[in-house]
């Protein structure tokens, strides 16, 4: 599956913050702590990124963002 860079560029600043921390291997709980938000909010950002990218999961989103040089 290929994800167009244009889809990834539609991510908000907060979504990019979450994406960067997912890339670093942090859990939802750890990301919530680092970004001072609830775990539900982090999960919402994850779902939104998957939907925006048209991906199956966050692994695909992270891979695509890395391939495009966004993270």
N, C-alpha and C positions, 0 to 999 in steps of 0.2 A: 504494500500500500504506500502510495506517495502522497504526501501532504504538501500543497502549494505554500510557499513562503508567505503569500498574501494572507492566508488564513491565520497564520501564526502572528502576523503583524497586527491583527485585530485584538490581540490580548491586551488587557489593561495593565497598568503598572503593578497593581497588586497581584494579578494573575502571573505576571512575569516573576515577581518576588517569590511566589509559591512555587512556580516551575523551577526556579534556580535552586530552591531548597530541596525539592523532590529529587532533582539531579544529584544533589549532594548525599542523598540517601536518608534524609530525615523522615521520620514518621509524621503522621497527621498531628499527633499530640505535640511533638517537638516543634513542628512548623507553627502551630498555634501559639506556643509559648514564645518563640522567637519573634513572631509578628504581632504579638499581643492581641490575638483574636480567638474566637471560640473554635473548637474542633469542627463544629457544624459549618462554620463559615469557610474553613479550609476545605472541607469536603465539597461545599458548594462551588468554590473556585475550581476545584479539580473537575467536577462534573461539567461546569461551563466550558473549561478548556477542551475537554474531550469532545463536547458537542460542537463547539466552534471549529475545531480542527477536523471534525468528521472522522475521528479516530476510534479505535476499539477500546483503548485504555491509555493510561498515563505513560506507559513504557513507550508507546508509539509516538506520543506527543513529545516526550523528552528526546527521543531519537531524532525526530524530524527537526526539532529546534536546534539540536546540536549539529545536525547535518547542514542546516542553513546558517550556522554561525551566530545564532541568536543568544545562545547560552554557552 
